[in-house]
Amino acid sequence: MSATPLASVLFVCVHNAGRSQMAAGFLSHLAGDRIEVRSAGSIPGEQVNPAAVEAMREVGVDIAGRQPKLLTAEAVQASDYVITMGCGDACPVFPGKKYLDWALEDPAGKGVQSVRPVRDEIKARVEKLISEITAQQET
């Protein structure tokens, strides 16, 4: 267990039920405790999208026990990176944070076949993010 994470990342989408949950799952899985991970939604859903849970299970990442959470100003303030996925104007902006917008198809209401390409794109972006965070710490 590392003493201090390299960075803190907050993933935000509207319902916090698909894209942001998959991104948080990948970041936790791939970076372990090296990077602190949060996810939230501007209008959280009732549960994590079952198709997203299944798609992630296929690649060995379990997000079944997660619950959508409401986006708060405190979560944004506590994060170094804020990555939005269709959050729009609902996402508060604070100075000193790095904001990224990942334009990803919303998998809400779609089956696992439609979620897989979104999952794979999220994984690629999370891997790139980990590389960027790690590189910044080495400079």
VOLUM-483393 format. One record per atom (N, C-alpha, C, O): x, y, z. Coordinates in steps of 0.1 Angstrom, whole numbers, plus 5000, padded with zeros to 4 digits. Example, Ala and Ser with C-alpha at 12.3 -4.5 7.8 and 13.67 -1.06 7.14 Angstrom:
BEGIN
513249435078;512349555078;513249675078;514249675085;512849785071;513749895071;512950005079;513450115080;
REM end
This chain:
BEGIN
500949885000;500050005000;500950125000;501750155009;500850204989;501650324989;501150434998;499950445001;501950515004;501650615014;500650725008;499650755013;501050774996;500250884990;500050844975;500950814968;498750854971;498550824957;499250924948;499351044952;499550884936;500150984926;499151094922;499651204920;497951054922;496851154918;495551104922;495350984926;494551184921;493151154924;492351184912;492451294906;491551084907;490751104895;489251084898;488850984905;488451174893;487051164894;486451144880;486651234871;485651034878;484951014865;483551054867;482851014877;482951134858;481651184859;480851154846;481251194835;479651094847;478751094837;477351124843;477251134855;476351134835;475051174840;474451084851;474151124862;474350954848;473750854857;474750784866;474250714875;476050794863;477050714871;476650574871;476850504881;476250524860;475750384859;476450304849;476350174849;477150364840;477850294829;479250334826;480150274832;479450444818;480750484814;481650514826;482750464827;481150604835;482050644847;482350524856;483450514862;481350434857;481650314865;482650224859;483550164866;482550204846;483550124839;484950184840;485950114842;485050314838;486350384839;486950374853;488150344854;486150394863;486550374877;487050234879;488050214886;486250134874;486649994876;487949964869;488849904875;488150014857;489449994850;490650054858;491649994859;490450184862;491550254868;491850184881;493050174884;490950144889;491150074902;491949944899;492849914906;491449874889;492049744885;493449754880;494349674884;493749854872;495049864865;496049944873;497249914873;495550044881;496550124889;496650084904;497550124911;495650004908;495649964922;495550094931;494750184928;496350094942;496350204951;497250324947;497350424955;497850314935;498750424931;497950544927;498450664928;496650534923;495850644919;494550634927;493850524926;494050734933;492850744940;491750754930;491850834920;490650684931;489550674921;488250714927;487850664938;487450804920;486050834924;485250834911;485750844900;483950814913;483050834902;481750884908;481350864919;481050964899;479751024903;478951064891;479451054880;477651104894;476851144883;475951264887;475651284898;475651344877;474851464879;473351424883;472751494890;472951314877;471551254881;471751104882;471451034873;472251064894;472550924895;471450824893;470250854896;471750714886;470750614884;470450534896;471050554907;469550434895;469150344906;470250244908;470450204920;470850194897;471850084898;472850104887;472550174877;473950024888;474850024877;474249944866;473649834868;474449984854;473849924842;474349774841;475549744841;473349674841;473749534841;474549494829;475349404830;474349564818;475149524806;476649574808;477549504804;476849684815;478149734818;478849634828;480049604827;478049594838;478649494848;479049364840;480149314843;478249314831;478549194824;479749214815;480649134814;479749324808;480949354799;482249364806;483249314802;482249424818;483449434826;483749294832;484949264833;482849214836;483049084841;483849004830;484648924834;483449024818;484148944807;485648974806;486348884801;486049084811;487549124811;488149114825;489249164827;487449054834;488049024847;487949144857;488649144867;487049234855;486849354864;485449344870;484449354862;485349344883;484049334889;483549464894;484149524903;482449514888;481849644893;480449614898;479649714899;480149494900;478749454904;478349514917;477149554919;479249534927;478849584940;478749734941;478549794952;479049804930;479049954930;477650014930;476749954924;477550134935;476250204936;476550344930;477450414933;475650384921;475750524915;475750624927;474950614936;476550734925;476650834935;476350974929;476650994917;475951064937;475651204933;476951284932;477751274941;477151354922;478251444920;478151554930;477151624931;479251584937;479251694947;480451784944;481451734938;480351904948;481451994947;482651944955;483851964950;482451884966;483551824974;484351724967;485551714968;483651634959;484351534952;485251594941;486351544938;484751704934;485551764924;486751834931;487851824926;486551904942;487651974949;488751874953;489851914954;488351754957;489251654962;490051584951;490851494954;489751614939;490351534927;491251624920;491051744918;492351564915;493351634906;492851634892;493051734885;492251524887;491651504874;490151494875;489651414883;489451564866;488051544865;487751504851;487951594842;487251384849;487051334835;485551324833;484851234839;484951404824;483551404822;483251324809;484051314800;482051264810;481551184799;480151214796;479251134798;479851334791;478551384789;477851454801;476651454802;478651504810;478151564822;477651704819;476651754825;478151774808;477751904804;477952004815;478952004822;477052104816;477252214825;477052184839;477252264848;476552064842;476352024856;477552004864;477551994876;478751994857;479951964864;480652094869;480952184861;480752114882;481452234887;482852244883;483552144882;483352364881;484752384877;485452464888;485052564893;486652404891;487452464902;488852484896;489352404888;489552594899;490852624894;491852514899;491652454910;492852484891;493852394895;493552244892;494452164895;492452214887;492052084884;492352064869;492252154861;492651944865;492751914851;491451844846;491051744851;490851914837;489551864831;489751804818;490351864809;489151684816;489151614803;487751574800;487051534809;487351584787;486051544783;486251424774;486751434763;485751304778;485851194769;484451174763;483551134769;484451204750;483151184742;483051034739;483650984730;482150974747;481850824745;480350804744;479550874750;480050704736;478650664734;478050624748;478750554755;476850674750;476150634763;475550494761;474750474752;476050394769;475550254768;474150234775;473750124775;473550334780;472250324788;471250254779;471050294767;470650154784;469550084777;469949994766;469149934759;471249964765;471749884754;472349754760;472649744772;472349654751;472849524755;474349514756;475049614752;474849404761;476249384763;477049394749;478149444749;476449354738;477049364725;477449514722;478549544717;476549604725;476749744723;477649814733;478349914730;477749754745;478649804756;480049774754;480949844758;480349654747;481749614746;482649714739;483749744744;482249774728;483149874721;483449994730;484550054730;482450034738;482550154747;483550114758;484450184762;483349994763;484249934774;485749934769;486649984776;485949894757;487249884751;487850014749;489050034751;487050114745;487550254743;487950314757;488950384758;487150284767;487350334780;488750274785;489550354791;488850144783;490150084788;491350154782;492350184789;491350174769;492450234762;492750374767;493850414769;491650454770;491850584775;492350584790;493150674793;491850494798;492350474811;493850444811;494650494819;494250344803;495650314802;496550434798;497650454804;496050514789;496750634785;496850734797;497950794799;495750744804;495750834816;496750794826;497450874832;496850664829;497750604839;499150644834;500050684842;499450624821;500850654816;501150804818;502250844822;500150894815;500351034817;500651074831;501551154834;499851024840;499951054854;501351004859;502051074866;501650884855;502950824860;504150904854;505050934861;504050944841;505151024835;505251164842;506351214844;504151224846;504251354853;504951344866;505651434870;504751234873;505351214886;506851194885;507651214894;507351144873;508751114871;509551234866;510751234866;508851344863;509551464858;509851554869;510451664866;
REM end
